[in-house]
Amino acid sequence: MTKLLSLLPVQKFFLFLIISGVMTASQTGKGDNNDSASNSHRAGRVNSQQAEQLIKRWLSIEQQNQALSQTWRQQEPILRQRIALLSKEKEKLQAVIHKEADSQSKVALERAALSQAQTQMETEQKHLKQVLASEIHEIIKLQNQLPPPLSQLWSGITSDSDLSSNDTSVQLSTLLTLLQKLNDFDLRVSSFQTNLVLADGKEIMVDQLYLGLSYAWYTSLDGRYTGRGFPEKNGWRWVADSKVDSEAVKNAIAIIKGQADPDFVRLPFSLFSGESHE
């Protein structure tokens, strides 16, 4: 018992009270008969043993409690520091999550915009194909009505490019080239020297003078044959016309080639294929 009291001085007072109570209970039985004294002695001994066991258990619990308290006092700063670090890490992770969510929202918006742009582009592409198909059809119909030199130029361009290609960029590029050549020819007065088959089947060398796309004159090199050219529904047509002055045609060709001074030239002109007027 003394050894137990020396372990925890703080609890000596409480142990003293418990032991005194046990001893007092054992002494009160001395005035009785021998049997009662013997029974009281045995009861006192039992109570003393129980009290000692309870005290040992209580002291053990107190030791564990103090050990836990001391461990907590040692670990508390470390644990609080860990909690603070984890809190900061949590804040950083939450910031990353929010940033990632914002980034995903931006990506979703950009993806939606790209999808809309793609849909619009596909619609425009489809419309462009329809327009190109219509324009190509008209071009094919128009080629036979063009002046022969321009028609030959178009044939050379279309032979290098496939108008029936599914590649709209090829079709569009070829179409723009053809229209550019058409516009250039229409804006100028041009001349060519080539062979011409007459109505009787005779083939002669002629000088041709073109006024844009709508009208032309020709004269043979010796001046014996003259005529006019113009577009019709079935194609370009040449007709003999004695009213065409061979010298006037040659003089106009010399002027546009810079071989003669500019001057007025009188040539017959007809708004209809069957007639000609100066």
C-alpha positions as CSV (number, residue, x, y, z in Angstrom):
1,M,0.0,0.0,0.0
2,T,2.9,2.4,0.9
3,K,4.4,1.7,-2.6
4,L,1.1,2.6,-4.2
5,L,0.8,5.8,-2.3
6,S,4.4,6.8,-3.3
7,L,3.5,6.6,-7.0
8,L,1.0,9.4,-7.1
9,P,1.4,11.9,-4.2
10,V,-1.5,13.8,-5.5
11,Q,-3.9,11.0,-4.7
12,K,-2.5,10.2,-1.1
13,F,-5.3,12.1,0.6
14,F,-8.0,10.1,-1.2
15,L,-6.3,6.8,-0.5
16,F,-5.9,7.7,3.2
17,L,-9.6,8.3,3.5
18,I,-10.5,5.0,1.8
19,I,-8.0,3.0,4.0
20,S,-9.2,4.7,7.2
21,G,-12.7,3.8,6.5
22,V,-11.8,0.2,6.0
23,M,-9.8,0.1,9.3
24,T,-12.6,1.8,11.2
25,A,-15.1,-0.7,10.0
26,S,-12.8,-3.5,11.2
27,Q,-12.3,-2.1,14.7
28,T,-16.0,-1.5,15.5
29,G,-16.5,-5.3,15.7
30,K,-14.1,-5.8,18.7
31,G,-16.8,-5.4,21.5
32,D,-18.9,-8.2,20.2
33,N,-18.6,-11.9,20.9
34,N,-15.8,-13.9,19.3
35,D,-17.8,-15.2,16.4
36,S,-18.8,-11.7,15.5
37,A,-15.2,-10.4,15.8
38,S,-14.0,-13.2,13.6
39,N,-16.6,-12.5,11.0
40,S,-15.9,-8.8,11.1
41,H,-12.2,-9.4,10.8
42,R,-12.8,-11.5,7.7
43,A,-15.1,-8.9,6.2
44,G,-12.6,-6.2,6.9
45,R,-9.9,-8.2,5.2
46,V,-12.1,-8.7,2.1
47,N,-13.0,-5.1,2.0
48,S,-9.4,-4.1,2.3
49,Q,-8.4,-6.4,-0.6
50,Q,-11.3,-5.0,-2.8
51,A,-10.3,-1.5,-1.9
52,E,-6.7,-2.2,-2.9
53,Q,-7.8,-3.6,-6.2
54,L,-10.0,-0.7,-6.9
55,I,-7.2,1.7,-6.0
56,K,-4.8,-0.1,-8.3
57,R,-7.3,0.0,-11.1
58,W,-8.0,3.6,-10.5
59,L,-4.3,4.5,-10.4
60,S,-3.8,2.6,-13.7
61,I,-6.6,4.6,-15.3
62,E,-5.1,7.8,-14.0
63,Q,-1.7,6.9,-15.3
64,Q,-3.2,6.2,-18.7
65,N,-5.1,9.4,-18.6
66,Q,-2.0,11.4,-17.7
67,A,0.0,9.6,-20.5
68,L,-2.7,10.4,-23.0
69,S,-2.8,14.1,-21.8
70,Q,1.0,14.4,-22.1
71,T,0.9,12.7,-25.6
72,W,-1.8,15.1,-26.7
73,R,0.1,18.1,-25.4
74,Q,3.1,16.9,-27.4
75,Q,1.2,16.1,-30.6
76,E,-1.3,19.0,-30.5
77,P,1.0,21.6,-32.2
78,I,2.0,19.1,-34.9
79,L,-1.5,18.1,-35.5
80,R,-2.7,21.7,-35.7
81,Q,0.1,22.5,-38.1
82,R,-0.9,19.5,-40.2
83,I,-4.5,20.7,-40.1
84,A,-3.4,24.2,-41.2
85,L,-1.4,22.7,-44.1
86,L,-4.2,20.5,-45.2
87,S,-6.6,23.5,-45.1
88,K,-4.3,25.4,-47.4
89,E,-3.9,22.4,-49.6
90,K,-7.7,22.1,-49.7
91,E,-8.0,25.8,-50.7
92,K,-5.5,25.3,-53.5
93,L,-7.2,22.2,-54.7
94,Q,-10.6,24.0,-54.7
95,A,-9.0,26.9,-56.6
96,V,-7.7,24.4,-59.2
97,I,-11.1,22.7,-59.4
98,H,-12.8,26.1,-60.0
99,K,-10.2,27.0,-62.6
100,E,-10.6,23.7,-64.3
101,A,-14.4,24.1,-64.2
102,D,-14.0,27.6,-65.8
103,S,-11.6,26.2,-68.3
104,Q,-14.0,23.4,-69.2
105,S,-16.8,25.9,-69.5
106,K,-14.7,28.0,-71.9
107,V,-13.8,24.9,-73.9
108,A,-17.5,23.9,-74.1
109,L,-18.4,27.4,-75.3
110,E,-15.6,27.3,-77.9
111,R,-16.6,23.9,-79.0
112,A,-20.2,25.0,-79.4
113,A,-19.0,28.0,-81.4
114,L,-16.9,25.8,-83.6
115,S,-19.8,23.4,-84.1
116,Q,-22.0,26.3,-85.1
117,A,-19.4,27.7,-87.4
118,Q,-18.9,24.3,-89.0
119,T,-22.7,23.9,-89.5
120,Q,-22.8,27.3,-91.1
121,M,-19.8,26.5,-93.3
122,E,-21.4,23.2,-94.4
123,T,-24.6,25.1,-95.3
124,E,-22.6,27.7,-97.2
125,Q,-20.6,25.0,-98.9
126,K,-23.8,23.2,-100.0
127,H,-25.2,26.5,-101.3
128,L,-21.9,27.2,-103.1
129,K,-22.1,23.9,-104.8
130,Q,-25.6,24.6,-106.1
131,V,-24.6,28.0,-107.4
132,L,-21.5,26.6,-109.1
133,A,-23.5,23.8,-110.7
134,S,-25.9,26.4,-112.1
135,E,-23.1,28.7,-113.3
136,I,-21.2,25.9,-114.9
137,H,-24.3,24.8,-116.8
138,E,-24.7,28.4,-118.1
139,I,-21.1,28.6,-119.0
140,I,-21.3,25.4,-121.1
141,K,-24.3,26.8,-122.9
142,L,-22.6,30.2,-123.5
143,Q,-19.3,28.9,-124.9
144,N,-20.7,28.2,-128.4
145,Q,-22.0,31.8,-128.7
146,L,-18.6,33.3,-127.9
147,P,-16.2,34.7,-130.5
148,P,-14.1,31.8,-131.8
149,P,-10.8,33.1,-130.3
150,L,-12.4,33.4,-126.9
151,S,-14.1,30.0,-127.2
152,Q,-10.8,28.4,-128.0
153,L,-9.2,30.1,-125.0
154,W,-12.0,28.7,-122.8
155,S,-11.5,25.2,-124.2
156,G,-7.8,25.3,-123.3
157,I,-8.7,26.4,-119.7
158,T,-11.4,23.8,-119.2
159,S,-9.2,21.1,-120.6
160,D,-6.6,21.8,-117.8
161,S,-9.3,21.9,-115.1
162,D,-12.2,19.6,-114.4
163,L,-15.5,21.5,-114.1
164,S,-17.2,18.3,-113.1
165,S,-14.9,17.8,-110.2
166,N,-16.4,17.6,-106.7
167,D,-13.7,19.9,-105.4
168,T,-15.5,23.3,-105.2
169,S,-12.2,25.2,-105.0
170,V,-11.2,23.8,-108.4
171,Q,-14.6,24.6,-109.9
172,L,-14.6,28.1,-108.4
173,S,-11.1,28.9,-109.5
174,T,-11.8,27.7,-113.1
175,L,-15.1,29.6,-113.2
176,L,-13.5,32.8,-112.1
177,T,-10.7,32.4,-114.7
178,L,-13.3,31.9,-117.5
179,L,-15.3,34.9,-116.4
180,Q,-12.2,37.1,-116.1
181,K,-11.2,36.1,-119.7
182,L,-14.7,36.9,-120.8
183,N,-14.7,40.3,-119.2
184,D,-11.2,41.2,-120.6
185,F,-12.3,40.2,-124.2
186,D,-15.6,42.2,-123.9
187,L,-13.8,45.4,-122.8
188,R,-11.4,45.7,-125.8
189,V,-11.3,45.8,-129.5
190,S,-9.1,42.9,-130.7
191,S,-7.9,41.4,-134.0
192,F,-6.9,37.9,-135.1
193,Q,-5.6,36.3,-138.3
194,T,-6.9,32.9,-138.9
195,N,-8.5,30.5,-141.5
196,L,-12.2,30.8,-142.2
197,V,-14.4,28.4,-144.0
198,L,-16.9,30.2,-146.3
199,A,-20.5,29.1,-147.0
200,D,-19.4,27.4,-150.2
201,G,-16.8,25.4,-148.3
202,K,-13.8,27.4,-149.4
203,E,-11.2,28.0,-146.7
204,I,-9.4,31.3,-146.8
205,M,-7.0,33.3,-144.6
206,V,-8.7,36.3,-143.1
207,D,-8.1,39.2,-140.7
208,Q,-10.8,39.5,-138.0
209,L,-11.7,42.6,-136.0
210,Y,-13.8,42.0,-132.8
211,L,-15.8,44.7,-131.0
212,G,-16.1,43.1,-127.6
213,L,-18.2,39.9,-127.5
214,S,-21.1,41.0,-129.7
215,Y,-19.7,41.9,-133.1
216,A,-16.9,41.2,-135.6
217,W,-15.8,41.9,-139.2
218,Y,-13.4,40.1,-141.4
219,T,-11.6,40.6,-144.7
220,S,-9.5,38.2,-146.7
221,L,-5.8,39.1,-147.1
222,D,-6.4,40.1,-150.7
223,G,-9.6,42.0,-149.9
224,R,-11.8,39.9,-152.1
225,Y,-13.9,38.5,-149.3
226,T,-15.5,40.5,-146.5
227,G,-18.2,39.8,-144.0
228,R,-19.6,40.1,-140.4
229,G,-19.7,37.9,-137.3
230,F,-22.2,37.8,-134.4
231,P,-23.5,35.5,-131.8
232,E,-26.8,33.5,-132.3
233,K,-28.7,31.1,-130.1
234,N,-27.1,28.1,-131.9
235,G,-23.6,29.6,-131.8
236,W,-21.3,32.2,-133.4
237,R,-22.1,32.9,-137.0
238,W,-20.1,34.4,-139.9
239,V,-21.9,35.8,-142.9
240,A,-20.5,37.3,-146.1
241,D,-21.3,41.0,-146.5
242,S,-20.1,43.1,-149.4
243,K,-20.9,46.3,-147.5
244,V,-17.9,45.7,-145.2
245,D,-15.0,47.8,-146.5
246,S,-11.9,45.7,-146.6
247,E,-9.6,48.7,-146.3
248,A,-11.6,50.0,-143.3
249,V,-11.2,46.7,-141.5
250,K,-7.4,46.7,-142.2
251,N,-7.1,50.3,-141.2
252,A,-8.9,49.6,-137.8
253,I,-6.6,46.6,-137.2
254,A,-3.6,48.8,-137.9
255,I,-4.8,51.4,-135.4
256,I,-5.3,49.0,-132.5
257,K,-1.9,47.5,-133.2
258,G,-0.3,51.0,-133.1
259,Q,0.7,50.8,-136.8
260,A,-1.5,53.8,-137.8
261,D,-2.7,57.0,-136.2
262,P,-6.0,56.9,-134.4
263,D,-8.9,57.9,-136.7
264,F,-12.6,57.3,-137.2
265,V,-13.5,54.1,-139.1
266,R,-16.8,53.4,-140.8
267,L,-18.0,49.8,-140.6
268,P,-21.5,48.3,-141.0
269,F,-23.2,47.3,-137.8
270,S,-26.4,45.3,-137.4
271,L,-28.6,44.8,-134.4
272,F,-30.1,41.8,-136.1
273,S,-28.3,38.9,-137.9
274,G,-30.1,39.5,-141.3
275,E,-29.3,43.2,-141.7
276,S,-26.4,45.6,-141.6
277,H,-26.1,49.3,-141.3
278,E,-23.2,51.7,-141.2
